[in-house]
Each structure stands twice: as C-alpha cells, then as structure tokens.
Amino acid sequence: MLTLYKIGFPHVGNYCVPAKYLFSKILDCRIIDAPPITSKTIDLGVKYSPDFVCTPFKYTLGTMLEVIEKGANCVVQLGGGCRYGYYHELQREIISDLGYEVKYINLVTAGRADIKKIVAELKCLDSKFSKIKGLYYLIIVKKMVEYMDIVDDYVRHNVGFEVEKGLMEKYNSMMLDEFLGVNGLFSLKKVFRKYFDLIKSVELNKPNNVVRIGVIGELYTVMEPFSNYYLEKSLAQFGMSVTRFTNVTYLLFKKGKYVRKNIRKYSKYVKYRMGADATDNIMRTVDMCRDGYDGIIHIKSSFCTPEIGSMGIINKICHEYDVPVMFFSFDANTSKVGLQTRLEAFNDMIEMRRK
C-alpha cells in the first residue's frame, strides 16, 4: 500500500506560501500548514534543543514538532549556508528520539543543493514525480517569490506613512491567498499586478525628507518577523522608511554576485569571506553609510558566530561615517519591552541629530 505523505515545513516569513504551492502541485500529497509561531513553538524548540545552539534551530525544530503533532508524516527542511546547514542531522535525531516516525528531508546542506539528491527524495515521496512538471512549477514559484519580494520592499519603504493603517498588509495577505490558486505565469502576473496596483494606490502622508533606516543581519532572524519581534513594524510606527536587502530573491540570485564583485572594493574593511551573511552585511553597511542613511540596525540570533565577528567591523564603519548603529541579539528570553525601549531611544537620538 502506497503511503500518502502529509508534508510540513518550518515558517520563514511568508515564504511558506510558495513552498506550499510548489509541493501541492508537483507531488500527490497533503500539505500540513504550520501554525503561527507562538510561545508554545519556542518552548518546544528550547526544551529539546542543545543549550548553545542558534535560535533559528530552536524555532524551526519547534515548528516541525507542531506540524508533526498536527499529523505530518514528512518534514522538509531547507538548511542555510552557515552552521545551520549542518543541523538537519541533529534535528532528525531529536525527532527520532522523541518517538516520531516521520520522513525528514533536507534540501540544502552547507548552502549547496544537490539536484540529483533532491529528485531522488521527491521520487520517494511520490513515485510518479515528473522532473518536467517539477521544473515548470519551480519556474512559477521563482517568479512568485520575486513578486512577493517586490511588494515587500515597497511596503517596507511606505507602510509607516499610510493614512488608513493596515490597508497594505490587508492587500498583501489577499495577494498571497490568491497566489495559491494560480495555474501559470500569466495568471500569477495578473494577480500580482492587481494587488500591487492596489497597494501603490493606498494614500500616504509621506514627508519629502523621510528617516531612512537600514536593517541587516542574520538571514533567518531578519526574514522571520516573529523571531525579531516584528521590528520592522515598530520602526514603521516611528514614521521610518526601512530598507532590507536580505530576502529569498537576493539570497539565491544576487548575493553571491554582489560579494564577488565588491570584495576588493571593500578590502579596507573585509578581506576574506566570513561565512553566512557577515561579509555581505559589512559591505551593505558601507553602501548605506555612503548613501546617507540616518541609522543602521543589525539583528542576529544568539550564538550566531559569523555575525558576532562582523559586529566590531560594522561598528567601526558607522563610527567612521558618523552614522548611528544599534545591535540586537534575539533568543527565547529576549524582552519585547526592552526592545521597544531601545528603539524609542534610537528614534529620539535620530530626531535630535536631525534638529
């Protein structure tokens, strides 16, 4: 008897939408939606993780345990290019030791994807898996992610100036819901244009000389809003325009080229690749300082070694260009009240500097 796999995967922002779309289209399976990340998710992850492992490990483990409790018999993980890229074996062992008999698939190891391995894994989930069909829907998903990132960039720059609060978020959510029903690139583009036009039509009360803040840091903590306590929303409430380069489109198709092209240009600050996002963040700090940003915020998970190494260099750059910088390190015990207090002080300092 063939097993119908019920697949679940961890949260990383809204990127669960294209992941759900892709797997539902290329495999004969059920998708188990991960519940929103809550304190329960964090408690599960912390309880069964090693003490000094990075926070993304704990968050994703907690999410996987929750989808397993909802009935998933297969969990799919996408490892990163740092230590997290090697953590899948440990997560697999933890899940097994807890008595769960589930299939665990890791698609990326140490920042690299083995296409033959991925195809073999998908064949195990569905013997009728078609590479041609998979490629067709992968192209659609690639475009879907690009559209999502375009909308997110626009919203990030403008949401703090909405006259009617919440409209952009509402239209964005409606767009994501309709993305799940598209059947090709044409219908995908039609949905994107419809909602992007609606978002751009939202009335703004935006001054000419807005406060511009750059957000950099470790990719998971930057892209998963719950893990940074919705920092970008807090900045928008202060009437700030937020720039963030790190998204899936950038990580997959632009980051490598950017670093290779500029590594010599910024050799004064960084001569070697430091791993994960550290080198990129140092270069982006120089770019934003030279571009006249009002402030930079660096965020990371606790025990993120590459980002710890980059912080001293980033601080030096900001001191050289006289640009305020603030560092946040997030873990399961981070105080939301403390975060808000520091952001208020950061905002007050920028306002005083402007006066």
N, C-alpha and C positions, 0 to 999 in steps of 0.2 A: 504493500500500500504506500502510495506516494505521500510525503509529508507536505502539507500546505504551510509554508513558513509565514509566521507573523513577525514582521520586521519592525524594530525600533531603533532610534539613534538619538544621540545627545543634542541638546539645544546649543546653537551658536547664533544668537540674534534671530533674524527671520529666515535664515538660510535653510531651516527645516522645510520650508515651502518647496523650493526647487528639488531638495532631496526626496521629499515625499512624492512629488510629481514624477521624478525620474524612475524611482523604484516601482511605483504603481504602474507605469507604462511599459517597462521592459521585462518585468517578472510577473508570474502568476502567484501573487502573494497578497497578504493583508498588511496594511501599514498601521502600526500602533502609535498613535500620537503621544509624544512625551508630554506629561502635564507641565504647566508653567513651573519654573524653578521657585521653590519656596524654602522656608527654614527647614522643612522636613527633608528636602533634597540635600541640603547642606549637611544636616545631621547624619543622614545615611552615608554620605561620602566621607565625612570626617571619621565616623565610627569605624569604618572598615578600611581606611587608608593608612599607610605609614605616616607618622607624625610630621616628618620634614619633607614630604612630597609636595610638589607645587599645587596651588589652589585649583587650576583647571582639571587636574587629575581627579580631585575630590568632587568637583561639580559634575564632571561627566560620568564618573562612577555612580554618584548618587542618582543621576538621571537614568542611567541604564538599569539600575536596580528598580527604579519606579516603573519603567516600561515593562520589565520582566514581571513585576507584580501585577501589571495590567493584562498580562497574557502573552507577551512577546516570547517567541522561542528562538529568535535570532537577533543579535545586536550588531550594528555596523558602526565601526569607529574610524575616524579619519585622523591619523596621527599627524603631529607637526614636525617642523624641521629642527627642533631642539631636543632636550631630554624626553619631552612628551612623546616624541616619535618612537621611543623605545618602550613606552609604558604599557603597550597593549598586552604584552605577555603577563605582566603583573596583574593587570585588571582581569585578564582571563582566569588567572589562578585564584584571585579573590572570589570571583563569581562562582567558580567551580567549588571552592572550599565552603561556600555558603550553601551548597547543595543544589544549585540551579543547573539543570541540564539544558543548556542553550548553545546554539552555534554562535561563535564570536568571529566576526570578520573585521580585519584591519586592512584598509585600502592603501594607506601610505605609511611607509616606515622610514624614519630619519629623513623626511622631506622628499622621498622618492616614491613614485608609483610604478609598480611592475605590472604592465598591461597584461601579460600572459597569466600572471597570478590572479589578477582581478577577474579576467574572463573565466578562469577555472573555478574561482569561488562562486561566481554568478551561475555557472553551469550546475554547481552543486545545489544551489537554491532552486533552480528551475532548469531541468534537462533540455527544455525547448528554447532556452535563451538564444536569441539571434544577435550576432555581432552587428549586422547591418541595422537592425531595429534599434539596438543599443546606441549605435553611432548617431542615428537620426535624432533620437530624443536627447542625446548628450549635446548636440548642436543647439537644440531648442533651449535646453537648460542653461547652456553657456550664455545665450542671448538673454534669457530670463534674469540671470544673475547680473548681467551688465545693466539691464533696465532698472533692477532694484537698486543698484549702487548709484546710478544717475539720479534717481528720485531721492534717495537718502542724502546724497550730497547737497541737493537743492534744499531739502527740508532742514538739514543741519545749519545751513547758512541763513535761513529765513524764519524758522519756526518761532524764534523768540520775539518776532515783530508782528505776529498775527493780530488782527483786530478782533476776530472771533476765535477764541482759543479752542484748539482741538480739531479744527477742520482738516488740517494737513494729515494728522495722524489717522483721522477717520477715512479719508480718501485713500491713503496708503494701505490701510487694512483692507478696504474694499477691493483694491487692485490685486493684492496678494490672494484674496479669496477667488477672484476671477481667473487668476493665473492657473489655478489648479484645473480649470475646465477647458483650457485652450487645446487645440488639436494640431497646431502647426505654427510656423514662424509668422505667417500673415495675421492670424487671429491673435497671436501674442503681441505683435506690434500694435494692433488695433486697440487692445486693452490698455497697453502702456500709454499710447497717445491720448486715449480718452481720459485716463486718470492723471497723467502728468499735466495735461491742459487744465484740468480742474484744480490741481494743486497750485499751479502757477497763477490761476485766476483768483486765489484767495487774497483778500485785501490785506495789505501790510501797512504798518506805520513805522517805516524804517528810516532812521536818520542817514544823512549822507556819509558822515564820518563814524561808522559803527566801530565798536570794540571788537577786534579780531583775536580769537584765541585758537592756538594750535594744540591738538590733543595727539600725543604719541605714546608708544609703549608696547607692552607685550600683546600679541595679536588676540588671544582669547579674551583677556581682560578688557581690551579695547572694544571688541566686537560684540561681546555678550553683555547687554546693558545691566542685567541683574548683578553680574559679578563686579561692576563698578558703581553699583547703587544709582544707576541712571544719572550719571554725572553730566552727560550732555544735556539732559532735560533741565538740570539745575542751572547750568550755565545759560541756557536759553531764557530762563526765568529772570536772569540778571540783564537781559537785553544784549546778549553777546552773540556774535556770529562765529560759529565753530567750524574749524577745518580739521578733518581727519583723513589721512591718506590711506590708512590700512582698511581694506575691505577685500573680499574674495577676488574681485577682478584685478585689483592691484597686486595681491599676493601671487596669483597664478600667472599673470601675463605682463606685469610691468616692473615689479620689484627687482628681479634679477638683472634686467637690462639697465635699470636706473643705477644700481650699485656698481655694476661692471663699468658703466660709462663714467661714473664720477669718483671712483675710488682714488684715483691720482689727484683729482681736483681738490679733494678734501684731505689729502695726506697730512696736512698740518695737524689735523685733529684725530684721524684714524688711519693707520697704515695697513691694518690687517682686518680680515673679517672676524667678527667677534661671536658669530653664531646667532641663530634665530633672527630677531628684528633689531638687534643692538646697533649694528653698523648703519642700517637704514635710518634709524631714529636719530643718530648723530648727524648724518647728512641733512636730514629734513630740518633739524634744529637750526643748522647754519642757514639753510634756504629761508626759513621763516624769519629768522633774526634779520637777515639782509632785506627781506621784503617788508619790514616794518610792522610785524605783528605786535600786539600790545602785551601778549603774555603767552607762555607755553606751559602746558600741564602734561607731566609724564606719569603714566599709571602702569602698574605691573602687579602680578600676583606675588605673594610672599615666596621667598626662596628661588626666585627666577634669576639664575646666575648671570646670563648674558646681560640682562637689564641692570643688574647691580653693578656690573663692570662699566656700563655706559653712563651711569648717573653722574660720576665725577667729571667726565668729559663734557656732558651736556651742561652741567652747572658752570663749568669754565667758559664755555661758548657764550652762554647767556650773560655771564658777568662781563665778558669782553665787549658784547654788543649792548649792554645795559638793558636787557630785556628780562622782566620778572619770570621766574620759573618756579613751579611747585611740583613736588613729588608725592605721589600716593602709592602706598603698598597695601593691597587688599588680601584679606584672608577671612576665614569664617567668623573671626571675632572683631572685625573692623566695626567701629561705631559709626552709624549713619549720622548721628547728631554731631559727632566730631568732624566728619567730612563736611557737613553743611556749614559748620562754624568756620572752618578753614577757607572754604570757598567764599563765604561772605567777607572775610578779611582780605582775601586775594582781590575780590571785586572792589572793595573800598580802597585798597592800595593803588589799583589801576586808575580809579577815578581821581584820586589825589594827584597822581603823576600827570594825568591829562590836564588838570587845572593849573 
